[in-house]
Amino acid sequence: MNRILSLSLLLTPVLLATACARASEEAVSSPATATATATASAVEATARATIDRELPLAIVHKTASCGCCGVWADHLKAAGFAVEIRDTDDMHPVKQRLGVPAGKASCHTAEIGGYVVEGHIPASDIKRLLKERPTARGLVLPGMPAGSPGMEMPDGHVQPYTVELVLADGSTQPFAQHGQGG
């Protein structure tokens, strides 16, 4: 079991970096009009965003080369969060320090209001977490589901996905459902 866990911990950053790079490549290879429209929309939403002083600072840990992480940070800004970006070459120690369960990683990790927020989680779910204040480590969204914030699709398609609540013991339970049927 320890061998499997160790292998998982070693391969996760490689697989995530590959997926993030692939997402960036796919965005570049999409029709120029769709990319320009999505970029203009994100810039416009960020410019209109006003910081909600009631919301805590979102500290977003990511690799410098990950484009989808920056788009997710813009999603938080548009929802009223003040965002501080911390680029790092090695995400593993951050995820380990914050208690992200093995197999539940994504490409970026945030610290918001005393909680860990792992992956492309919608701002509405984060706001719900902060309002309800459950005894938990935070929220995780493993992988990079198509249509989640930062992974928007030109056609608006949202792959069904489940945001999970990480309990104090590291176990998870469903927190929110998104996408078709969610």
Backbone bond lengths (Angstrom), bond angles and torsions (degrees), N, CA, C in turn:
res aa  C-N    CA-C-N  psi(-1)  N-CA   C-N-CA  omega(-1)  CA-C   N-CA-C  phi
1 M - - - 1.463 - - 1.521 110.84 -
2 N 1.349 117.33 -43.95 1.464 120.08 178.74 1.518 111.44 -61.53
3 R 1.329 116.20 -34.85 1.457 120.74 178.99 1.531 110.86 -64.83
4 I 1.335 116.11 -40.70 1.471 121.04 178.79 1.522 109.94 -66.83
5 L 1.344 117.17 -44.20 1.461 121.42 179.16 1.524 110.47 -61.93
6 S 1.334 117.09 -44.21 1.462 120.68 179.14 1.517 111.43 -62.16
7 L 1.320 116.75 -43.35 1.459 121.10 178.28 1.521 110.34 -62.97
8 S 1.332 116.12 -41.50 1.464 120.87 178.04 1.521 111.08 -60.93
9 L 1.324 116.77 -44.55 1.457 120.93 -179.73 1.524 111.86 -65.83
10 L 1.331 116.91 -33.41 1.454 120.27 179.09 1.531 112.26 -75.21
11 L 1.322 116.80 -39.28 1.463 120.26 -175.18 1.524 113.86 -82.84
12 T 1.325 117.97 -26.43 1.461 120.77 -176.60 1.524 112.62 -54.24
13 P 1.358 119.74 -50.51 1.471 118.16 -179.57 1.531 112.69 -60.93
14 V 1.329 117.57 -36.56 1.459 121.30 -179.80 1.529 110.15 -66.21
15 L 1.327 116.07 -47.31 1.459 119.86 -179.50 1.519 111.80 -64.29
16 L 1.328 117.21 -40.51 1.463 120.11 179.35 1.514 111.59 -67.12
17 A 1.318 117.06 -41.20 1.462 120.16 178.52 1.528 110.02 -61.80
18 T 1.320 116.41 -40.94 1.463 120.95 178.47 1.525 110.31 -64.41
19 A 1.329 117.13 -44.90 1.466 120.54 -179.74 1.519 111.07 -64.06
20 C 1.334 116.73 -41.00 1.457 120.31 -179.45 1.533 109.79 -66.57
21 A 1.324 116.41 -42.53 1.460 120.16 178.18 1.525 109.98 -62.98
22 R 1.351 116.15 -40.85 1.458 119.98 179.05 1.526 110.00 -63.67
23 A 1.336 117.31 -41.08 1.466 120.32 178.87 1.524 110.50 -62.00
24 S 1.331 116.44 -40.37 1.465 120.16 178.20 1.523 110.59 -65.39
25 E 1.350 116.88 -41.90 1.466 120.53 178.71 1.517 110.75 -63.73
26 E 1.345 117.29 -42.03 1.455 120.39 -179.79 1.520 110.67 -64.27
27 A 1.336 116.22 -37.31 1.463 119.36 178.06 1.521 110.15 -64.28
28 V 1.352 116.78 -38.69 1.458 121.00 179.54 1.521 110.55 -69.27
29 S 1.345 116.75 -36.20 1.460 119.10 -176.84 1.527 112.66 -82.89
30 S 1.339 117.63 -7.84 1.465 120.47 176.72 1.518 108.79 -67.95
31 P 1.308 117.31 164.11 1.459 119.46 177.90 1.525 110.75 -55.56
32 A 1.320 115.90 138.42 1.469 121.53 -176.00 1.525 112.01 -57.41
33 T 1.295 116.57 -36.48 1.463 119.70 -178.81 1.521 111.06 -63.76
34 A 1.335 118.00 -44.48 1.465 121.38 -179.67 1.521 110.19 -64.11
35 T 1.334 117.16 -42.19 1.457 120.98 179.71 1.522 110.75 -65.19
36 A 1.334 116.43 -45.00 1.462 120.27 179.94 1.521 110.67 -63.24
37 T 1.329 116.94 -40.59 1.461 120.73 178.87 1.516 111.11 -64.92
38 A 1.339 117.79 -45.24 1.467 121.01 179.54 1.511 110.89 -63.24
39 T 1.332 117.32 -42.69 1.458 121.13 179.13 1.521 110.93 -64.74
40 A 1.319 117.11 -44.64 1.467 120.84 179.25 1.523 110.48 -62.59
41 S 1.338 117.51 -39.75 1.461 121.06 178.70 1.516 111.33 -63.86
42 A 1.331 116.92 -42.95 1.470 120.87 -179.90 1.522 110.65 -65.41
43 V 1.326 117.33 -43.23 1.468 121.21 179.58 1.525 109.86 -64.65
44 E 1.333 116.25 -43.27 1.459 121.02 179.83 1.531 111.06 -63.11
45 A 1.321 117.33 -44.46 1.473 121.10 179.74 1.525 110.57 -63.63
46 T 1.333 117.26 -40.22 1.457 120.81 179.27 1.523 110.48 -66.61
47 A 1.321 117.20 -40.23 1.463 120.89 179.95 1.524 110.97 -64.51
48 R 1.348 117.02 -36.06 1.460 121.07 179.72 1.527 112.35 -78.80
49 A 1.323 117.35 -18.38 1.457 121.23 -173.71 1.523 111.12 -63.56
50 T 1.304 114.05 138.05 1.451 120.08 172.80 1.519 106.91 -119.41
51 I 1.305 115.22 141.39 1.456 119.98 -178.02 1.518 109.65 -74.10
52 D 1.317 115.31 128.51 1.461 122.38 175.54 1.527 106.77 -88.44
53 R 1.313 116.81 108.81 1.472 122.07 -176.22 1.528 112.32 -63.78
54 E 1.326 117.53 -14.17 1.469 121.71 177.84 1.535 111.03 -77.94
55 L 1.326 116.46 -20.47 1.466 120.66 -178.10 1.524 110.45 -89.84
56 P 1.334 117.51 142.98 1.463 119.88 177.74 1.530 111.63 -73.93
57 L 1.311 115.68 162.32 1.461 122.67 174.93 1.526 109.41 -62.58
58 A 1.311 116.54 137.57 1.468 122.38 174.04 1.522 107.77 -102.31
59 I 1.320 116.74 113.62 1.466 121.64 176.18 1.522 106.57 -96.41
60 V 1.321 116.17 113.48 1.467 122.05 -175.18 1.525 109.52 -105.69
61 H 1.333 115.50 117.94 1.467 122.74 176.25 1.520 107.44 -96.56
62 K 1.347 116.43 128.40 1.459 120.96 -178.41 1.518 109.35 -157.19
63 T 1.314 116.66 168.27 1.458 120.21 171.75 1.526 107.99 -83.92
64 A 1.312 116.08 148.66 1.468 121.04 -175.83 1.526 113.01 -61.30
65 S 1.321 117.50 -29.80 1.465 120.96 -174.28 1.526 114.19 -87.83
66 C 1.311 118.49 -2.34 1.467 120.43 -174.98 1.521 111.55 -85.97
67 G 1.318 116.49 109.51 1.462 121.61 -179.43 1.513 113.99 -72.58
68 C 1.340 117.49 -38.23 1.462 119.26 -177.51 1.523 111.59 -67.27
69 C 1.327 117.31 -28.47 1.472 120.82 177.16 1.528 110.36 -65.44
70 G 1.319 116.49 -40.17 1.461 120.70 177.89 1.519 111.61 -65.89
71 V 1.330 116.89 -37.04 1.459 120.55 178.38 1.529 109.53 -67.17
72 W 1.353 117.50 -38.48 1.467 120.48 176.99 1.533 110.23 -64.63
73 A 1.334 117.42 -40.42 1.468 120.89 176.94 1.530 110.15 -60.89
74 D 1.334 117.28 -39.07 1.467 120.86 176.36 1.531 111.01 -64.21
75 H 1.329 116.80 -35.28 1.471 121.88 176.01 1.537 109.71 -60.59
76 L 1.328 116.42 -43.04 1.467 119.96 177.98 1.527 111.10 -64.59
77 K 1.326 116.26 -43.02 1.472 120.38 178.93 1.524 110.53 -60.33
78 A 1.332 116.68 -43.21 1.459 121.10 179.99 1.532 111.18 -63.93
79 A 1.341 116.92 -24.62 1.469 121.72 179.11 1.523 112.04 -89.54
80 G 1.346 117.30 2.44 1.454 120.79 175.17 1.517 116.30 103.42
81 F 1.326 117.93 -0.55 1.461 120.42 179.05 1.525 111.13 -79.65
82 A 1.320 116.80 139.86 1.459 121.27 165.62 1.528 104.68 -79.80
83 V 1.330 116.65 134.42 1.466 120.86 -174.23 1.520 110.56 -124.08
84 E 1.313 115.47 132.12 1.466 122.55 172.70 1.518 107.21 -115.65
85 I 1.333 116.61 122.42 1.460 122.33 -179.76 1.526 109.22 -93.29
86 R 1.318 115.96 132.74 1.470 121.67 174.42 1.524 108.14 -125.44
87 D 1.333 114.55 101.68 1.462 119.67 178.22 1.527 108.92 -76.65
88 T 1.327 115.24 138.98 1.455 121.49 179.46 1.522 109.04 -143.52
89 D 1.320 115.40 149.80 1.459 119.69 177.99 1.524 112.29 -83.11
90 D 1.345 117.17 -22.67 1.460 121.44 -175.81 1.525 109.82 -130.76
91 M 1.306 116.01 104.29 1.462 121.55 -177.83 1.527 113.38 -79.25
92 H 1.330 117.09 -20.33 1.465 120.30 -175.76 1.536 113.35 -55.04
93 P 1.345 119.97 -48.98 1.472 118.67 179.89 1.535 113.33 -61.68
94 V 1.317 117.06 -33.11 1.468 120.72 178.33 1.522 109.36 -65.60
95 K 1.334 116.78 -49.08 1.455 121.26 -179.01 1.531 110.91 -62.43
96 Q 1.315 115.76 -39.88 1.461 120.81 179.58 1.535 110.60 -65.63
97 R 1.325 117.16 -46.10 1.470 121.91 -179.49 1.526 111.52 -60.63
98 L 1.334 116.50 -37.46 1.457 120.95 -176.33 1.530 113.71 -89.24
99 G 1.328 117.16 -3.57 1.461 120.26 174.79 1.508 115.93 79.99
100 V 1.338 117.38 32.63 1.462 119.93 174.97 1.530 107.35 -70.55
101 P 1.338 118.06 121.58 1.468 120.27 -178.24 1.530 112.18 -62.40
102 A 1.328 115.96 147.30 1.467 121.79 177.16 1.524 109.40 -56.84
103 G 1.311 116.33 136.58 1.456 121.76 179.29 1.527 114.42 81.85
104 K 1.323 118.14 2.63 1.464 121.39 -177.70 1.529 111.72 -115.72
105 A 1.317 117.25 17.11 1.460 121.81 -175.17 1.522 112.83 -80.49
106 S 1.320 113.24 158.76 1.454 122.66 173.18 1.528 106.44 -136.09
107 C 1.319 117.23 -160.52 1.461 120.06 -174.10 1.523 113.94 -88.65
108 H 1.322 119.43 -15.78 1.463 120.57 178.25 1.526 109.60 -142.79
109 T 1.321 115.04 157.82 1.454 122.25 -178.22 1.518 107.85 -133.59
110 A 1.332 116.44 133.96 1.465 120.11 179.31 1.524 110.20 -121.60
111 E 1.325 113.80 154.29 1.459 122.24 172.12 1.525 105.66 -115.01
112 I 1.336 115.38 119.26 1.463 119.86 -176.72 1.527 108.96 -139.38
113 G 1.318 116.26 115.55 1.457 120.78 175.09 1.515 115.16 58.91
114 G 1.335 117.43 32.96 1.453 120.81 -179.61 1.522 114.26 86.73
115 Y 1.323 116.99 4.11 1.461 122.18 179.68 1.525 110.23 -115.64
116 V 1.338 115.74 153.47 1.450 121.30 169.40 1.532 106.79 -89.72
117 V 1.321 115.73 139.52 1.464 122.30 177.37 1.528 105.49 -129.54
118 E 1.323 115.62 107.02 1.465 122.67 -172.81 1.515 111.08 -106.80
119 G 1.327 116.01 114.30 1.457 119.61 173.32 1.516 115.03 98.89
120 H 1.311 114.96 -167.66 1.465 124.17 -171.45 1.538 112.32 -83.20
121 I 1.299 116.34 55.86 1.464 122.87 -176.51 1.530 110.23 -81.06
122 P 1.327 117.37 132.75 1.461 119.65 177.82 1.530 112.16 -61.58
123 A 1.321 116.03 143.77 1.467 121.73 179.36 1.525 111.11 -58.42
124 S 1.322 117.41 -32.88 1.472 120.03 179.75 1.528 111.24 -62.59
125 D 1.324 117.60 -36.02 1.472 120.80 177.44 1.525 110.56 -69.30
126 I 1.330 116.74 -38.24 1.464 120.70 178.74 1.529 109.75 -65.58
127 K 1.320 116.49 -42.43 1.462 120.07 178.33 1.530 110.85 -63.01
128 R 1.317 116.98 -39.57 1.471 120.51 176.71 1.527 110.45 -62.28
129 L 1.333 116.99 -44.65 1.469 121.70 177.68 1.528 110.32 -56.88
130 L 1.329 116.14 -46.36 1.464 120.85 -178.14 1.534 111.42 -67.31
131 K 1.309 117.41 -32.03 1.467 120.84 179.01 1.530 111.08 -74.13
132 E 1.331 116.54 -43.97 1.469 121.38 -176.89 1.534 112.48 -78.68
133 R 1.341 117.45 -28.41 1.471 124.14 178.89 1.538 113.12 48.29
134 P 1.352 118.47 54.60 1.472 119.22 177.86 1.532 110.84 -68.33
135 T 1.326 115.47 156.72 1.459 120.17 173.74 1.528 105.47 -76.26
136 A 1.308 115.89 99.69 1.461 121.66 -174.67 1.520 109.20 -162.12
137 R 1.334 115.39 165.12 1.473 120.84 174.91 1.521 111.17 -76.31
138 G 1.347 116.32 -36.72 1.456 119.43 -178.39 1.511 112.45 153.96
139 L 1.329 115.77 -150.06 1.460 123.10 -176.50 1.519 110.53 -121.84
140 V 1.329 115.99 147.05 1.460 121.52 174.86 1.526 109.73 -134.31
141 L 1.313 114.21 145.64 1.459 122.29 170.69 1.522 105.84 -134.03
142 P 1.340 116.71 93.59 1.461 119.89 -177.36 1.522 112.40 -60.85
143 G 1.330 114.72 146.44 1.458 120.23 177.14 1.511 112.48 74.09
144 M 1.305 115.23 -153.89 1.454 122.19 -176.16 1.527 108.86 -141.83
145 P 1.353 117.79 73.12 1.470 119.69 -175.65 1.531 113.13 -61.35
146 A 1.300 115.75 134.57 1.461 121.46 177.32 1.520 109.95 -60.44
147 G 1.320 116.05 131.49 1.452 121.71 178.33 1.511 114.63 92.03
148 S 1.341 117.91 -8.57 1.464 119.97 175.21 1.531 107.88 -74.68
149 P 1.340 118.54 162.27 1.468 119.78 -178.45 1.537 111.99 -55.28
150 G 1.313 115.73 126.53 1.462 121.39 -176.09 1.518 112.70 93.91
151 M 1.323 116.84 -15.13 1.467 122.57 179.69 1.535 110.24 -123.37
152 E 1.343 116.24 29.92 1.451 121.31 -178.02 1.525 111.39 -59.39
153 M 1.322 115.10 146.39 1.452 122.05 -179.84 1.530 108.72 -103.31
154 P 1.336 117.69 143.58 1.469 120.27 -179.55 1.530 113.18 -55.63
155 D 1.351 116.74 -31.83 1.465 119.39 -178.28 1.532 112.60 -89.98
156 G 1.348 117.69 1.60 1.455 121.59 178.55 1.520 114.83 82.81
157 H 1.334 117.83 1.04 1.469 121.85 -180.00 1.531 110.76 -61.66
158 V 1.333 115.52 137.12 1.462 121.43 175.01 1.521 107.86 -123.47
159 Q 1.333 115.16 115.97 1.457 121.53 175.43 1.534 108.14 -67.18
160 P 1.325 119.36 135.46 1.465 119.33 177.70 1.538 110.45 -58.66
161 Y 1.331 115.77 135.02 1.466 120.42 177.39 1.514 110.62 -150.63
162 T 1.323 114.65 157.95 1.461 122.05 -178.83 1.514 110.09 -121.15
163 V 1.316 116.42 122.65 1.463 122.23 171.20 1.520 105.66 -81.79
164 E 1.339 115.89 133.33 1.462 120.59 -176.94 1.526 111.35 -111.87
165 L 1.329 115.57 144.65 1.457 122.77 173.67 1.522 107.30 -89.97
166 V 1.340 116.52 128.33 1.466 121.05 177.16 1.521 107.37 -94.00
167 L 1.318 115.40 114.56 1.458 120.82 -179.79 1.528 110.42 -75.65
168 A 1.318 117.01 168.06 1.463 122.47 -176.51 1.527 112.41 -57.12
169 D 1.342 117.62 -32.05 1.468 120.61 -179.18 1.532 112.87 -84.31
170 G 1.324 117.89 1.50 1.459 122.12 178.62 1.516 114.07 93.26
171 S 1.328 117.74 -8.59 1.460 119.81 176.32 1.532 108.50 -75.88
172 T 1.322 115.92 164.84 1.470 120.03 -178.23 1.515 110.40 -126.88
173 Q 1.330 114.03 157.72 1.460 121.29 173.36 1.521 107.62 -145.61
174 P 1.337 117.75 153.40 1.468 119.97 179.86 1.538 111.37 -58.10
175 F 1.340 114.97 139.97 1.464 121.86 178.80 1.526 110.43 -117.84
176 A 1.336 116.54 -42.36 1.473 120.87 -179.42 1.527 109.19 -153.89
177 Q 1.329 115.46 146.46 1.458 123.18 177.32 1.529 108.44 -111.36
178 H 1.324 116.10 139.47 1.456 121.12 178.89 1.527 109.86 -136.70
179 G 1.322 115.05 161.19 1.459 120.53 177.46 1.514 111.95 89.11
180 Q 1.297 115.83 -172.69 1.456 121.38 -176.69 1.523 109.16 -61.53
181 G 1.296 116.15 128.17 1.459 121.17 -179.44 1.510 112.72 81.35
182 G 1.363 118.11 -0.57 1.461 121.36 -175.71 1.426 114.92 -105.61
